[in-house]
Amino acid sequence: METYDALLAAIAPTNGHDSRTILDPATGRPVGEAPVHTVEDLERAVAAAAAAQPAWAAAGHDARSAALLKAADAVERSAEELARLLSREQGKPLNGPNARFEVGACAAWLRATATTELTPETVVDDGETYAELRYKPIGVVGAVGPWNWPMMITIWQIAPALRMGNTAVVKPSEYTPLSVLALIQVLNEELPDGVLHVVAGDRGVGARLAEHPAVGKVMFTGSTAAGKAIIKASADTVKRLTLELGGNDAGIVLPDADPKAIAQDLFWGAFINTGQTCAALKRLYVHDDIYDAVCTELTAVAKAMPMGVGLDENNVLGPLQNKAQYDIVAQLVDAARDAGGRILTGGNPDSDQPGYFYPATLVADIDNNNPLVTEEQFGPALPIVRYSTVDQAVAMANGLDVGLGASVWSSDLAAAREVAARIEAGTVWINKHGAVDPRVPFGGAKQSGYGLEFGVEGLKALGVPQIING
C-alpha cells in the first residue's frame, strides 16, 4: 500500500517534463504537481503498448482475469489514499456516493469484469453447416476519460480492454490528471510491464490518440461535442468507437407514486456527485395531482444534505469541479429565475466562500422550453415541470436530441414498465435513477453516443468478431 505522500511522489513530474499545479476546487489550495505530457510521450506510450500486446493476448483469458483480480486487490490496499486524492482534486466528499464509493466501484468493476464469462457461440450446427462466433483482441485501445468520475470511468474503459487481450493508453481529463495517474500507478503494481500506460496531456494529445494509426479503438466518455470531434478524427483509420456522451435525463413521476417514499431516491438520482454525472436525473416531470407534494418532500431532503469541503467526514455534497461548470449552473438558474421559475431551495451561492460551491437548487413552475430544462446543467440544479397526461410527459421526455438514461416513478410496476418502453433512452430505470451494474449493459441513444459497456456485451465491444465456418 502506498502512503498518500508516496503516491503523490510516485506520479510527480520527472526531469524534463513540464508541470502544472492542480488546485482543490473546494479550497483553492494546491493538491499536487501534474506532469504535462506531450505528443512525443504519447507516441512512446502507444509504441510500448503495441509491443506488449501480442504477449498479453497470448497469455489467455484465465491469466488476464487473474491479473485483473490482483489489480483489484491493489486498489483496495490503497483505497483510502486514492479516495483522499480524488476528494481533493475532483471535490467530491469522502462519504456518501462519492470518493470512497468511487474507489470501491473501481475494485468491484475489476472483479466483475475479470469473472464475466465470454465463450465461443455456436451460430449454426445443423449437421451440414457449422459456424462459431469468437472475439479476438483489437490491439491497442485508447481510453479518454472525463473529470466527474475520473477513476471509475477509467476502469470502465480499461478493464474490459485488458480482459479481452488488448493493451491500453489512457488520456485523463486535464482537470483531474492526478487521480488517474495515481490509479494507473496502483494498477501497474500488479499488471505486466507495458500493458497499461497513461499520458496526461492536453487536447492535442487527445486528438492524436483519436487519429493514431496504431490505436484500434477509442473509448470515450464526455460531451457530445467532443465525441463528434473524436468520430471525425478516427475516420481515416476506421477505428472502432464506444462513445458515452452527454445526457439530459428525464424522470417521469406517475400520479400513483408516493411522494415521501420516493423523495430520497429522487434526490440522489439528480444530485449524486453534486449533479455532475452524465446519467443523473436532469429534468423531472411530475403529475399535477402530486406536484406540490413531490416539491415539498424533495425540498425537505435537499435542505438536509450537508455541502462543504470533501475531507470533512460530515459532508455528502461538494463543489463544482471547475469554474467553467460553476458558471454554467449559475447562468442557467439565474435565467430560470428571471423567466418566472420558483426557487424552492438554493439558487443563492455565497460569493464570499472559497471554492466552486453552488447550493443544491430546486426550481418549480418552470416552462419545459426553459434553458435549465433543455440544456444539460451538469450540476446541482433540478427543474421540476408539471404535466397533466402521461402522453404529454412522454412527449416532453422524448423532445430532446439526447437519450442516455431516464426513469419512471410509480407504485404500479406494470404501468411504469409500459411508460418506460415508450421513452427514447438507452436505459430506463424504475423507481430509481442512474443505478449501474457491471453485469447489465449500458449505453446511450440518439446523440448520447453508441456502443455498449459492461457485462458480456461490454467485453464483446472490446474484441473483433470472427466467424469460424466449417
N, C-alpha and C positions, 0 to 999 in steps of 0.2 A: 504494500500500500504506500502510495506517495503521500507525504505530508503536503499541506496546502502550499507552503512556500517552495518545497521541492518541485511540485507540479508546475508552478509558475516559472521557476528557474529552468525547468526542462523544455519549456516551449518558448522561452525568451529568444529574441533575435540573436543570431550568431554574427561573428565578424563578417563584414562585407555586405550585410543586409541593412537596408533602411528600416526604420521602425516608426511606429506612431503610438501615442498614448491613448489607451481606451479608458473612458470615463464612466463612472457609475451613474445611470440615469436617475437614480433616486437622490443622490447627494452631490453630484458633480465632481466627486473626488476620483483620483486615478485608481484604476483597478490593476493595470499592468501594461507592459510594452508588447505590442504585437508586431511580428515581422511583416514587412511589405514585400511579398514575393513578386517576381516578375514573370513575363512570358518565357524567359530563358529557364527559370525554375520549373515552370510548367512543362516545358519540353523535356527536361531531365526526368521529371516525375513520370510522364507518360512513357518515356523510353524504358524506365526501370520497371514500370507496371507491365508493359508489353513483354519484357524479357522474363519476368517472373510468372507470367500467366500459363504457359504450357505445363510447367511442373505442378502448379496449383490445380489445374484442370485434371492432370493425370493422377493426382492424389486420391480422387474419388469422393463420392458424397459422404461416406462414413467419416473419413479423415477430416473433411471440411466441416462437417457438423460438429465433430469433437473439438475442433479449433474454435468454432463459434461459442460452444459451451464454456470453454476455458476463458474466452474473451468476456463472456457474461460474468464469470467469477471475478475477473479483474475489475470490471465496472463496480461490482458490489464491494470489492475491497477498498476502492477509492470513492465510494458513493458520497460520503459527507463532504469530502474535499471538492468533488465535482459539483455538488449541489451548491456549495458556498460560492464557488466561482461563477456558476450560472446565475445565481441570485444577484451578485454584484454587477455582472456585465449586462445581463438582459433586464434585470429589475424585478423579476418575479419573486415573491416571498418564498421562503423555505417551506412553509406549511401550506395546507390546502392543496388543491390540484395544481401545484406549481413546481418549484425546483426539485424537491425530493421526489415528488411524483414523477417528474420527467426523467430523472436519472433511474428511478426504479423501472420506468417503462422501457428504457434502453436495455436493461438486463432482461426484462420479460420478453421483449421482441426478439432479442438474440436467441433466447432459448426456444421460443415458439418457431422461429424460422429454422433453427437447427433441427428440430424434431418433426417438422411438417414433411410428410412423405410425398414424393413425386416419382411415380413408377411409369414405365412404358405402357402405353394404352393401345390395346388391340382394337383397331378400327373396323376391320373386316376379317373374318375367319370362317368361310363357308365351305371349305373343302377344296375349292378351286382357287380362291384368291385369299392371300394373307397380307394384311397391311398393318403396320405398327407405327405409332407416333411416339417419337422421342424428342428430347430437348438437349441441345448441345450448347456449350458456353459461347457467348458472343465475342469475348476478348477483353478489352479494356472498357470499363464503364466510367463515365464522368458523372459525378454527383454534385449538383448545385443546390445549396440549401438556403433557407430563409433565416431571419433573425428572431422570429417569435418562439419557435420550439427548436432551437438550433441543434441540440444534441439528439433529441428523439427523432426528428425527421431525418437527420443524417443516418441514424441506424435503420430507419425505414428504407432508405435508399441502398445502403451498402450491405446490410445483412443478406438480403436475397441475392444481390450481385455476387458476393463472395460464396455463398452456399452453392450457387449454380456453376462455379468454376471460373468466374471472371475475376480479374483484379480491378481495383478501383482507385480513382483520383478524385478527391473531394475538394470543392471550392466553396468555403463558407461565406456567409454574408460579411460585408465589410463592417457591419455594426457589431457582430458577435464572433470575431475570429478566435478569441481566447478559449471560449467554451468548446469549440470544435477541435481546435489544436490540442487541448487537454484530453478530450475524449479519445482522439486518434492516438495520442501518446499512450494512454492506458490500454487501448485495444491492442496496440502493437507490442505490448509486453508478452502477449500470448500468440499473436499471429506470426506466420513465417515472414522473413525479411522480403520486402519488395512487393508484397501483396496489396498493401493499403498505403496510400500517400495523401497528403493534404498540402494544398497550395493556397495560402491566404493572400490573394492579390486583389486587384481592382477589377472593374468591368472589362478592361482589356484582356485580362487573364481569363475571365469567364467566356468572353467572345471567342477566344482562341480555343478553349476547351470544346465549345459547341461546334466548331468547324474542323477540329483536328482530324486528319485522315486516319490516325491510328486509334481513335476512340470510336467504338462500335455502337455505343448507346449513351444517351444522356438522360438522367433522371433529374427532374427539376420541380421544385415547389416554390411558388412565388406569384407575382402579379400576372394577370393576363397579358399585359403589355410586354413584360419581359419574356413570357412564354412565346409570344408571337415572334420576338426577335430571335429566340433560340430555334424556332422552326425554320426561319429564313436562313440562319447561319448553318444549320445542319443539312440543308437541302442538297448541296453539291456532293456530299458524301453519303447521301441516302441513309442517314443514321436512324436507328430505332429510337423512339422517344416515349417516355412516360411523363406526362405533364399534369401536375396538380396545381391549378391556377386559382384566381380569385373567386370568391363566393359571396353571395349576399343572401344567406339562407333565411327562408321564410318559416315561420311556425304558425299553425292554424289551431286555435282553441275552439273546439266544438261546444255548443251550448249546454251539453250534459256534463262537462268537466267540473271538477270540484276545485274552485279557485285556491282554497287554502292548502289542499293536498298537493297541488302541482307547483305552488309558488317557488319553493326551494329549488326544484329541478329546472324550472323555467329560468330562474336567476342564473344558475351555473351554466345552463345551456348557452346563455348570452354572454356572461361575464367571466367565464373561465379565462385565465391568463389576462385578466383585465380587458377582455373583449378582443384581444389580439390573436385570433385564431381563424384560419380560413373557413372552417366549417362551424363556426359559432353561430348562434341564432342572432340574426342582424335586423329582422323586422318581424313584429308579432301581430297577427290578425286575431282579434277576439270578437266573438258574437255579442251583439247588443245586449242580450239577456244577462250576461255575466261580465260585461265590460268593466263596470265600476268596481265590482268585487275583485276581479283579477288585478286591476290597477292598485287597489288598496292593499291586497295581500303581497303583491310583488314589491310595492314601495316599502312595506314593513321589513321584508327580507333585505332589501338593498341598504336601508338605513342601518341595519345591524352589522354589516360587514366591515371590519376594520381595514383601512388602507394606510400604507406607510412603507418605510424602508424594509426591504425584504429580509434582512438579517434579524429583524425583530420577530421573535417567535409568535407574537400575537397577531401579526398581520396576515391577511389572506388575499388582499388586492395590492398591487404595486403601481409604479408609474408607467406611462407610455415609454417605450424603449428609446425613442428619439424625438427630437424637436419637430421634425417634419410631420410625424404621425400625430403628435400633440396638436399641431396647428390644424391638421385636417379635422380632427374631432371637434376642436373648439369652433371652427368656422361652420361646420355642419349644425352643431347645436345652436349657435347664435342665429343662423338662418332659419332654423325651425322655430325658435322663439319669436323672431321677427315676423314670421308668417302666421303667428297665432297659436302655435303649439303650446300646450300646457305642461310646464315643467313640474313633475310630481316630486322629484328629488334630484339634487345635483345641479349641474349647469352653472356652478359658481366657483370656479377654481380659485385657490388662494395664490395670488400673484407674488406674495412675499415668501412663499415656501420654496425651498430649493428643490430641484428635481422636476420631472415632467409629470406631475400628478394632476390628473383630471378626475373629479369625483364621479362615482357611479351615478349615471343620469338616466332617468326615465322620462319620455316625452309622450304625453297623451294628446288625444284630439288633433291628430296630425293628418294632413292630407296624404293620400297614397302617392302623389306625384312630387312630394317634397323631397329635396336632395338627401335628407337624412334617411329616407326610405329607399330611394332609387340608387344611391351611391354607397359603396361599401365603406362604412366608417372605420372599421378595424380598431375599435376602441370601446371604452366603457359608456356607451350611449345607445339606448334601445328605444326606437319608436314603436308606439302601440296604436294600431289602426283598427277602427271599428268596421264590422261588416254585418250585413243583415241576412244573407243567404250563403249557403255553402258554395254554390256556383260562383258567387261574387268573390268569395275568399280564394277559391282555387284559381280563378282568372287573375286576381292580383298577385298571388304567389307565383304564377307562371309568366308574369308580364315582363320579366327582365331577361337579358341575354345570357345569364349565368345560371348554373344549376348544380352546385356541388352537393349540398345537403338540404334537408327540410325536415319538418316534424309535424305530427298531428297529435293533439291532446284531447283525450276523451275517456269517459268511463265505460264506453261501449267499444270493445276491441274490434269487433266485426265492422262497425261503422267507421272506425278510424282507419282500418285497412282499406276499405273502399275509397276513402278520400285520398289516402296515401298513394294508391295506384294511379290517381289522376294527376299527381304532381310531377313536374318535369325536373327531376334531380337524380343524381347518382345514388344517393342513399336517402331514404325517408325513415326517420325514427318515429316510434310511437311512445308517447308519454316519457320521452327523454330526448336529448339533443346532443349530437356530437360524440356519442359513445362509440369509440372504435375498438376493434377486437382483432388481434393478429391472425385469427382463423377466418375472418369474414372479409371478402374483397371490398375494396374501397376505391372509388374513382368518380370523376365528375361528368356532367352532361353539358351540352351547349358550350359556351366559351369558358367553362370551368375546367377544361382540359380533357385529355383522353388517356387511356391506359388504366390498368388496374394494379393496385398494390395489395399486399397481404395474402396469406393463405396460399393454396395451391396455385390460384390464378396469378398471384404475385410472383411466384417462382417461375412460372411459365413465361412471364413478361421479361424475365432476365435471361432467357435462352432463345436459341434459334430452333424453331420446329423442324424436324426432319422425319420424313416418312421412309420406313424400310418396307419395300413392297416386293414380296416374293418369298 
